């Protein structure tokens, strides 16, 4: 096998701007979806805003500041679209205020300190937190998120009323939030 | 992933907090979104949405080109050309610096993703898999033929222990199957096949599809982009390829290769050669190397990815589970 080395360059990749944009979008798509799910309650709106954010990003690509991470810029676009969505659907969707959205943004921005190249790899910290939960919390969380079971299926299996189950999931999530905060703080130190 | 029961599915009882704007409500929603990402909810849908956006971008590009080329007056055409050139230059700048910013890891990942996209094309391709085993100081090789079409159809020929009676295994898009040298044909799903394979010692290759090794490479490996290089294909032609090297991030899993290298066609993205190497101690025995080489795009019979395409005599069919319970 003969190997001829060539200087790496953009042109050597035979890619046009759309192809590179597509790569950036695929790398950031999981993060964008998670961000929108965190700030918008209506799943259909999340889907629409997800696609709209990507289209706006493409149309505004020339205004992207190269000194900033692409994910931060993309979330900025998504945040503005989410705020516009809340204004349009006043009273029909439960809006987050600006301060709450800033809090969510600050948490997503912290993620770059976690190990891993992709969002899923970075979230191994959260999966570790799930593993560390007491069984009464870990079991419903795993059934709900890892096994994609419905609340009624989990309730039947664990012999819990739906309201009790929702409270347990709620408490489990707050424990996970504390665990993740500790991990982020430890890595950031 | 079952989206029907996705935690945020509107048809299901919601477990979102009742007071979303309270500090606890915000934290809950934040963790809820991360849990869905952590366990891969809606991965296929995400990919499909990116596809749709890219199609929309293509449509917008075509729509903006038409008036400029066909109907615009000369002065406007010239102005449009100037603006287009400025935008193109700006985009190329973004792309160039973007690539620098996102670094060689993302470029390497891009090459793998392009190869995965090429592997998903509905084109029949043949690969030669050469597996090298080390036993003490000696090395031996086993060759397998792998045929793939898209990401969910494959047929693998494994040389049999008995001369003239090869083992075939594959998938027709829905069902996996094994045609052993003798005995009934086994059928089932992916899980059943993987469990069956786990109980077999005769199969030399751990990879039944090009996509398996590419997907593995994209996860858990420290990737380096080595630019372009020219390799000689099995047919003797020189092919300009992108060369990517992946080193296993954690050596905790000894079953995984310590290093995987990919040479993919620089134009089409088709994987031309993949080498996976395991790290064996000096006197350790086992699988040392797997080389997967692109052979060509053969014309195949219609039933090639069906079990029936690989045996002539009439045989019974049983499910893997039944075989397991015997």
Boltz contact constraints between the chains, C-beta under 6 A:
constraints:
  - contact:
      token1: [A, 1]
      token2: [B, 231]
      max_distance: 6.0
  - contact:
      token1: [A, 1]
      token2: [B, 232]
      max_distance: 6.0
  - contact:
      token1: [A, 3]
      token2: [B, 229]
      max_distance: 6.0
  - contact:
      token1: [A, 4]
      token2: [B, 229]
      max_distance: 6.0
  - contact:
      token1: [A, 4]
      token2: [B, 230]
      max_distance: 6.0
  - contact:
      token1: [A, 6]
      token2: [B, 227]
      max_distance: 6.0
  - contact:
      token1: [A, 6]
      token2: [B, 228]
      max_distance: 6.0
  - contact:
      token1: [A, 8]
      token2: [B, 227]
      max_distance: 6.0
  - contact:
      token1: [A, 10]
      token2: [B, 96]
      max_distance: 6.0
  - contact:
      token1: [A, 12]
      token2: [B, 228]
      max_distance: 6.0
  - contact:
      token1: [A, 17]
      token2: [B, 91]
      max_distance: 6.0
  - contact:
      token1: [A, 17]
      token2: [B, 95]
      max_distance: 6.0
  - contact:
      token1: [A, 20]
      token2: [B, 95]
      max_distance: 6.0
  - contact:
      token1: [A, 22]
      token2: [B, 54]
      max_distance: 6.0
  - contact:
      token1: [A, 23]
      token2: [B, 110]
      max_distance: 6.0
  - contact:
      token1: [A, 25]
      token2: [B, 50]
      max_distance: 6.0
  - contact:
      token1: [A, 26]
      token2: [B, 50]
      max_distance: 6.0
  - contact:
      token1: [A, 29]
      token2: [B, 46]
      max_distance: 6.0
  - contact:
      token1: [A, 29]
      token2: [B, 50]
      max_distance: 6.0
  - contact:
      token1: [A, 30]
      token2: [B, 37]
      max_distance: 6.0
  - contact:
      token1: [A, 33]
      token2: [B, 46]
      max_distance: 6.0
  - contact:
      token1: [A, 34]
      token2: [B, 33]
      max_distance: 6.0
  - contact:
      token1: [A, 34]
      token2: [B, 34]
      max_distance: 6.0
  - contact:
      token1: [A, 34]
      token2: [B, 37]
      max_distance: 6.0
  - contact:
      token1: [A, 37]
      token2: [B, 33]
      max_distance: 6.0
  - contact:
      token1: [A, 38]
      token2: [B, 29]
      max_distance: 6.0
  - contact:
      token1: [A, 38]
      token2: [B, 30]
      max_distance: 6.0
  - contact:
      token1: [A, 38]
      token2: [B, 33]
      max_distance: 6.0
  - contact:
      token1: [A, 41]
      token2: [B, 16]
      max_distance: 6.0
  - contact:
      token1: [A, 43]
      token2: [B, 8]
      max_distance: 6.0
  - contact:
      token1: [A, 43]
      token2: [B, 10]
      max_distance: 6.0
  - contact:
      token1: [A, 51]
      token2: [B, 49]
      max_distance: 6.0
  - contact:
      token1: [A, 51]
      token2: [B, 53]
      max_distance: 6.0
  - contact:
      token1: [A, 54]
      token2: [B, 53]
      max_distance: 6.0
  - contact:
      token1: [A, 55]
      token2: [B, 53]
      max_distance: 6.0
  - contact:
      token1: [A, 58]
      token2: [B, 57]
      max_distance: 6.0
  - contact:
      token1: [A, 61]
      token2: [B, 94]
      max_distance: 6.0
  - contact:
      token1: [A, 62]
      token2: [B, 90]
      max_distance: 6.0
  - contact:
      token1: [A, 64]
      token2: [B, 94]
      max_distance: 6.0
  - contact:
      token1: [A, 66]
      token2: [B, 97]
      max_distance: 6.0
  - contact:
      token1: [A, 94]
      token2: [B, 20]
      max_distance: 6.0
  - contact:
      token1: [A, 100]
      token2: [B, 26]
      max_distance: 6.0
  - contact:
      token1: [A, 104]
      token2: [B, 30]
      max_distance: 6.0
  - contact:
      token1: [A, 119]
      token2: [B, 37]
      max_distance: 6.0
  - contact:
      token1: [A, 123]
      token2: [B, 37]
      max_distance: 6.0
  - contact:
      token1: [A, 123]
      token2: [B, 38]
      max_distance: 6.0
  - contact:
      token1: [A, 126]
      token2: [B, 34]
      max_distance: 6.0
  - contact:
      token1: [A, 126]
      token2: [B, 38]
      max_distance: 6.0
  - contact:
      token1: [A, 127]
      token2: [B, 38]
      max_distance: 6.0
  - contact:
      token1: [A, 144]
      token2: [B, 7]
      max_distance: 6.0
  - contact:
      token1: [A, 145]
      token2: [B, 35]
      max_distance: 6.0
  - contact:
      token1: [A, 145]
      token2: [B, 39]
      max_distance: 6.0
  - contact:
      token1: [A, 146]
      token2: [B, 39]
      max_distance: 6.0
  - contact:
      token1: [A, 148]
      token2: [B, 2]
      max_distance: 6.0
  - contact:
      token1: [A, 148]
      token2: [B, 5]
      max_distance: 6.0
  - contact:
      token1: [A, 149]
      token2: [B, 5]
      max_distance: 6.0
  - contact:
      token1: [A, 150]
      token2: [B, 5]
      max_distance: 6.0
  - contact:
      token1: [A, 150]
      token2: [B, 12]
      max_distance: 6.0
  - contact:
      token1: [A, 151]
      token2: [B, 13]
      max_distance: 6.0
  - contact:
      token1: [A, 166]
      token2: [B, 15]
      max_distance: 6.0
  - contact:
      token1: [A, 169]
      token2: [B, 15]
      max_distance: 6.0
  - contact:
      token1: [A, 173]
      token2: [B, 28]
      max_distance: 6.0
  - contact:
      token1: [A, 173]
      token2: [B, 31]
      max_distance: 6.0
  - contact:
      token1: [A, 176]
      token2: [B, 31]
      max_distance: 6.0
  - contact:
      token1: [A, 177]
      token2: [B, 27]
      max_distance: 6.0
  - contact:
      token1: [A, 177]
      token2: [B, 31]
      max_distance: 6.0
